[in-house]
Amino acid sequence: MPDVIAYGGDWNPEQWPEEIWEQDVALMREAGVNRVSLGIFSWSLLEPVEGVFDFGRLDRAMDLLAANGIRANLATPTASPPPWFGDAYPEALPVDADGRRLHHGSRQGFCPSSPIYREKALRIAEQVAVRYREHPALALWHVHNEYGCHNARCYCDTSAAAFRAWLRSRYATLDELNDAWGTAFWSQHYSDWAQILPPRATPSFPNPGQLLDFRRFSSDALVELYLAERDLLRQLAPGVPATTNLMAGAHWDMDCWAFAAELDVVSTDHYLIGARAEPHIDLAFAADYARSLNGGRPWLLMEHSTSAVNWQQPRNLAKAPGELRRNSLAHLARGADGIMFFQWRQSRAGAEKWHSAMLPHAGPDTKVFREVKALGAELDGLAEVAGSRVEAEVALLVDHSSVWAQDHPAQPSSELDPVEEAKRWHAALWRAGVTCDIAHPEGDLSAYRLVLVPQLYLVSDAGAANLEAFVRRGGVVLVGPYSGVVDEHDRVRLGGYPGAWRELLGVSVEEFLPLAAPIRLASGATGRAWSEAARVTTAKVLDTYASGEPAWTRNEFGDGAAHYLTTLLDDAALAEVVATVCGESGVAPAATAEPGVEVVRRAHEDGRSFLFAINHTAADATVTTRDGRTVTVAAGDVAVLRG
């Protein structure tokens, strides 16, 4: 990648009279903007009547960008079909699980399996590609926008037929499907493929295997839509890279691993969730996930906010002075080579008019725009960071299929949340100054010293064997409770829990024991929500419940070691366990820092490196590097050390 950090945001000139455009671009240049996303929600203006196209405004916008040295992530505007689409083709609109057809009036109003939608989407994508494939402003194809954000699953008859076709390709016979889904229970045995439906509203719990496979199918349907557009763009404009903006770490309805494998550039959107006590740690999780989806290579932050968002929550909080910069540089520290926002100019009307922007309603003489300009200048000075990679010796395993399977309502406890537990373990590493990658259970683990498995309810045989091989080669693993208990079809692994890893962990669990109240451990730690009636087979017990049953065990396996927790430890105790396994595996922080200071290192292959120290506290803090240098980072400030 070139030594430049992409900087800018969504520019929506169609929302404004053209006399404002020159002012927009002049202010962009003043702010150091070198990249904008363009045309994302412009379908209804580009094709105001079906089959009638008008590219005059987009032509002028692209030409204006090129004349000012600003490049475009040019969108195929297929995320929001025009009003004429729903009016002419109501059968292509999405249907929810209760059978309600959803109508035009917001965005993403289409069924992902609709052949009519695909036909119309490819037609507008072709028009855009042919017209702009050689335009000097074109840098990247921005395909669609946030796939599945509001229509991840459709339950209409078209989707039902597509689901059956997907199942036929997955299962050779109905007998195989019936076995995978356990349809002997509740008299659900299928005798004809035509009997199979999406998991629409039913009197009681849906079949777990059916629910899991429908979520897999729905994710695959979105990937297929992306591939249809991407392949068309490749044919018409070879050499122009393509991406779509995932929502890694925040949107769990589609399999980000499957999507990322098809992207030329991994890009993602991230927004702070105001209810979180430390939202900057959630930001770090999302950024680490985005980087990991790209195999550790740099990635593009396509959207985040300059200040408040525009969502349905009790209050949308504005960012404090300096927070815009800290958030942006935290993404940069964790591998982003582009820092972009939604959006450039704050909307005057529409559903997101209260969403902050680079240029607020109040204009350029504002705190936000001054911070936007300062950030642009700073990123220009950090251009040599582009292309470097983040150092990580720890992997944390996450799989969407496991999250989906555990989401079934018939579970031993509603208090187990695999996503939140993964984020909590990640936060323990963050507080210890240790950077980690997010990894798929079947992915390559050879580069890591330590692997964390917070709550992987479902694991395939290949994923189970992969973790065993990692430990056998000398790695250290820490596995959390309710992991490895079902196979890829959500069928229980028999013989005692955690079925997939009984031998690896040297533990056999007879029964799950959800907790009504916290429980005290011999060490003084507390466990909450969950415990297990476990006995050790080859493992050593490191901590117990008052009853004497194991709460934390360690088992030597091959040349490595496998630790197991049978409860959800309190944060302080979890931090101690994580520190123990880090020490055992030889994992050290990027630098020594005071609590609340984020430290991450990026490095080039030629040895140039950059240590980011981000002070999220209200007091000055000291950071000591591995080579003994000491730097004071002011309250709320960011320091970047080269060396």
C-alpha positions, -999 to 999 in steps of 0.1 A, spaced: 0 0 0 12 35 -7 27 57 21 -5 77 26 -33 73 51 -67 76 35 -86 104 53 -122 116 47 -157 104 48 -190 99 30 -197 128 7 -234 130 -3 -235 160 -27 -270 149 -39 -283 162 -5 -272 198 -14 -275 224 -41 -245 224 -64 -233 259 -53 -223 243 -20 -201 217 -36 -172 241 -43 -173 251 -6 -173 215 4 -142 206 -16 -124 237 -5 -130 228 32 -120 192 24 -86 204 12 -83 226 42 -89 196 65 -65 174 46 -92 151 31 -78 129 4 -106 103 1 -144 103 1 -170 76 -3 -195 87 -29 -229 76 -43 -238 51 -16 -275 61 -14 -279 77 -48 -299 50 -67 -332 69 -68 -315 99 -84 -292 79 -108 -322 58 -120 -353 80 -111 -375 59 -133 -368 23 -140 -345 20 -169 -339 57 -172 -305 69 -160 -292 103 -151 -255 106 -142 -251 144 -147 -247 153 -110 -224 123 -103 -203 132 -133 -198 167 -120 -191 156 -85 -164 131 -97 -149 157 -119 -147 182 -91 -130 157 -68 -104 148 -95 -97 185 -101 -89 189 -64 -68 158 -60 -94 139 -39 -101 103 -48 -134 83 -44 -145 51 -30 -173 50 -56 -203 30 -45 -227 7 -63 -258 23 -48 -276 -10 -43 -281 -8 -5 -312 13 -9 -335 5 -39 -357 35 -51 -394 38 -44 -402 25 -79 -386 -8 -70 -410 -17 -42 -439 -3 -61 -432 -24 -92 -419 -55 -75 -436 -59 -41 -427 -96 -41 -390 -86 -39 -395 -68 -5 -384 -86 27 -407 -106 49 -401 -110 87 -405 -142 107 -441 -133 115 -450 -131 79 -452 -93 76 -439 -78 44 -417 -48 51 -422 -18 28 -402 10 13 -395 40 34 -361 34 51 -333 15 35 -323 -20 25 -358 -28 14 -352 -60 -5 -351 -97 -1 -315 -109 -4 -326 -140 -23 -348 -121 -48 -337 -127 -84 -355 -95 -93 -335 -74 -69 -303 -90 -81 -312 -82 -117 -319 -46 -110 -288 -42 -87 -265 -56 -113 -280 -33 -139 -272 -1 -119 -238 -15 -109 -230 -21 -146 -240 15 -155 -217 29 -128 -188 7 -137 -189 14 -174 -192 51 -169 -165 56 -143 -140 27 -146 -114 50 -161 -122 82 -142 -91 97 -125 -110 101 -92 -118 64 -89 -97 47 -62 -119 18 -50 -153 2 -56 -175 6 -25 -199 -23 -32 -234 -19 -15 -232 -7 21 -233 -26 54 -248 -58 40 -275 -73 62 -276 -44 86 -314 -43 85 -324 -72 63 -301 -100 73 -328 -126 71 -359 -128 49 -386 -155 55 -406 -151 22 -414 -179 -2 -385 -169 -25 -361 -172 5 -377 -206 14 -370 -220 -20 -334 -206 -19 -330 -221 15 -340 -255 3 -316 -253 -26 -288 -243 -2 -297 -273 20 -296 -297 -10 -260 -286 -17 -251 -290 20 -267 -324 26 -266 -351 1 -299 -367 12 -329 -359 34 -317 -387 58 -285 -368 63 -304 -335 70 -328 -353 94 -298 -367 113 -280 -334 114 -311 -315 127 -323 -343 151 -357 -342 136 -367 -375 154 -375 -351 183 -409 -335 184 -420 -354 153 -401 -331 129 -389 -358 105 -390 -346 69 -401 -369 41 -399 -343 13 -376 -313 7 -407 -292 -1 -417 -295 35 -388 -275 48 -394 -238 56 -374 -210 71 -378 -209 109 -409 -188 108 -429 -180 139 -439 -213 156 -458 -222 188 -426 -231 207 -389 -233 202 -377 -237 166 -354 -267 157 -319 -257 167 -303 -272 136 -328 -255 113 -323 -222 130 -285 -225 127 -285 -235 91 -309 -207 82 -286 -182 97 -257 -197 77 -278 -197 45 -288 -161 51 -252 -150 55 -242 -169 24 -270 -152 5 -255 -118 13 -220 -130 3 -234 -142 -30 -249 -108 -36 -216 -92 -30 -198 -117 -53 -223 -110 -81 -215 -73 -81 -178 -77 -74 -173 -102 -103 -192 -79 -126 -169 -50 -116 -138 -71 -121 -150 -80 -155 -157 -44 -165 -129 -27 -146 -100 -51 -140 -75 -38 -116 -98 -16 -95 -100 -31 -60 -134 -37 -44 -146 -38 -8 -178 -35 13 -180 -21 48 -184 -48 73 -193 -40 109 -168 -63 126 -174 -69 163 -208 -51 163 -229 -69 137 -231 -107 141 -258 -116 116 -233 -124 88 -201 -144 88 -174 -118 86 -148 -145 79 -166 -156 48 -171 -121 36 -135 -109 43 -121 -138 22 -137 -122 -8 -126 -86 -3 -97 -70 -21 -95 -45 9 -111 -53 42 -131 -23 54 -153 -19 84 -175 6 103 -174 12 140 -195 33 163 -191 37 201 -219 23 222 -227 49 248 -239 23 274 -204 8 277 -183 20 306 -151 19 286 -161 22 249 -125 26 238 -119 -10 248 -148 -21 226 -133 0 198 -100 -20 203 -119 -53 200 -135 -42 167 -103 -29 153 -84 -61 162 -112 -81 146 -110 -60 114 -72 -65 112 -75 -102 118 -101 -106 90 -75 -92 67 -49 -117 78 -30 -91 99 -27 -67 70 -37 -31 71 -74 -24 67 -97 6 61 -120 22 87 -148 32 63 -170 49 89 -170 61 124 -184 93 140 -168 127 148 -192 130 178 -227 118 186 -245 91 166 -282 91 156 -296 59 171 -326 47 191 -311 48 226 -318 69 257 -292 95 248 -267 99 220 -237 113 237 -213 139 221 -176 131 222 -155 151 246 -127 173 233 -99 151 221 -120 120 219 -123 122 181 -85 121 179 -80 93 204 -106 71 187 -91 77 153 -55 71 164 -66 40 183 -79 25 150 -46 36 133 -26 19 160 -45 -13 155 -38 -15 118 -61 9 99 -45 26 69 -75 47 64 -96 69 88 -130 79 75 -162 91 89 -199 91 83 -203 117 69 -186 148 55 -214 174 58 -241 169 85 -275 163 69 -302 189 70 -330 165 67 -336 127 67 -334 100 93 -298 107 103 -298 145 105 -286 144 141 -257 121 133 -225 141 137 -202 148 107 -169 163 98 -186 196 89 -214 201 115 -246 221 111 -229 250 128 -202 252 101 -164 252 101 -160 275 132 -167 246 155 -148 223 179 -155 193 157 -142 209 125 -111 222 142 -104 187 155 -110 173 120 -84 197 105 -59 189 133 -64 152 127 -59 155 90 -26 173 95 -14 147 121 -23 118 98 -3 134 70 27 135 94 22 98 102 20 87 66 50 64 71 29 42 94 9 30 63 17 -5 53 31 -16 86 16 -44 106 5 -48 142 25 -72 165 4 -98 182 14 -130 199 -21 -139 213 -52 -151 194 -87 -151 207 -111 -176 190 -144 -163 176 -168 -181 153 -202 -168 141 -217 -203 138 -210 -208 175 -226 -174 184 -256 -183 163 -261 -217 178 -258 -204 213 -284 -178 205 -311 -204 205 -336 -197 233 -335 -232 248 -301 -229 267 -291 -239 303 -288 -202 312 -297 -169 295 -268 -152 313 -241 -167 290 -233 -143 262 -204 -155 240 -198 -121 224 -197 -102 257 -175 -129 272 -151 -127 242 -150 -89 247 -144 -93 284 -114 -116 279 -101 -92 252 -105 -63 277 -83 -83 302 -56 -84 276 -61 -47 267 -56 -37 304 -25 -58 305 -11 -40 275 -12 -72 254 -24 -69 218 -43 -99 204 -56 -111 170 -91 -125 166 -89 -159 150 -113 -185 135 -111 -219 153 -100 -235 120 -75 -208 112 -37 -209 112 -25 -206 149 12 -212 142 22 -176 147 9 -174 183 22 -183 217 -11 -182 235 -47 -189 224 -78 -178 244 -111 -196 239 -136 -176 260 -169 -194 252 -169 -215 220 -201 -235 225 -199 -250 190 -167 -263 174 -162 -285 143 -140 -316 144 -114 -296 123 -115 -267 148 -112 -291 178 -82 -308 162 -66 -275 153 -65 -263 189 -51 -297 200 -23 -295 174 -15 -259 186 -10 -271 222 8 -303 212 34 -282 194 41 -262 225 14 -236 227 -6 -225 258 -44 -223 257 -70 -210 281 -105 -223 276 -136 -209 292 -167 -227 303 -195 -240 280 -170 -246 252 -166 -275 228 -199 -290 239 -216 -294 205 -206 -302 170 -211 -281 138 -248 -292 136 -255 -282 173 -255 -318 184 -242 -326 218 -208 -343 219 -215 -373 241 -193 -388 269 -190 -357 291 -183 -321 286 -164 -302 272 -168 -330 246 -144 -318 219 -116 -311 244 -119 -336 273 -85 -351 265 -68 -318 258 -80 -303 290 -78 -334 311 -112 -327 326 -146 -344 324 -178 -325 333 -208 -345 344 -233 -317 347 -238 -279 342 -247 -260 373 -259 -225 365 -257 -201 395 -285 -181 410 -259 -160 429 -221 -155 428 -200 -183 443 -168 -180 463 -136 -198 452 -109 -211 475 -86 -184 461 -110 -157 472 -121 -150 436 -158 -151 427 -176 -169 399 -209 -158 386 -238 -172 364 -222 -206 358 -204 -235 373 -198 -271 363 -196 -304 381 -162 -314 369 -136 -339 378 -100 -340 366 -86 -369 347 -51 -358 339 -52 -322 348 -39 -304 379 -64 -283 399 -53 -247 404 -85 -234 421 -117 -249 435 -152 -241 447 -159 -245 484 -172 -279 476 -138 -289 464 -148 -293 427 -124 -277 402 -128 -241 391 -95 -237 373 -73 -265 360 -41 -269 340 -32 -300 319 1 -307 302 -5 -319 266 22 -327 242 48 -299 245 22 -274 257 -4 -268 283 -42 -263 284 -60 -243 311 -97 -246 318 -122 -224 337 -155 -238 348 -171 -205 358 -173 -169 347 -146 -153 370 -149 -118 382 -128 -92 362 -100 -91 387 -96 -128 390 -99 -132 352 -71 -106 349 -49 -128 372 -55 -159 352 -48 -141 319 -16 -127 335 -6 -163 345 -11 -178 310 6 -148 294 36 -153 317 37 -191 310 36 -186 273 62 -158 273 38 -131 261 48 -96 272 31 -62 268 43 -38 241 54 -14 268 48 -9 305 21 16 311 -2 29 339 -38 17 340 -60 32 313 -31 38 288 -34 18 256 -1 6 240 1 -10 206 31 -15 183 31 -14 145 62 -24 125 75 -26 89 95 -55 76 125 -33 73 125 -27 111 108 7 113 83 6 142 58 28 159 46 25 194 12 42 200 6 52 236 -30 65 241 -39 79 274 -76 74 281 -74 89 316 -77 123 331 -42 123 345 -7 124 330 8 89 327 42 73 322 50 47 296 83 27 295 93 9 263 110 -25 261 143 -7 254 140 14 285 128 47 271 103 66 292 77 90 279 51 110 297 17 111 279 -5 139 290 -41 133 301 -62 124 271 -33 127 248 -16 103 223 21 98 218 37 80 189 73 68 194 94 58 164 122 33 168 
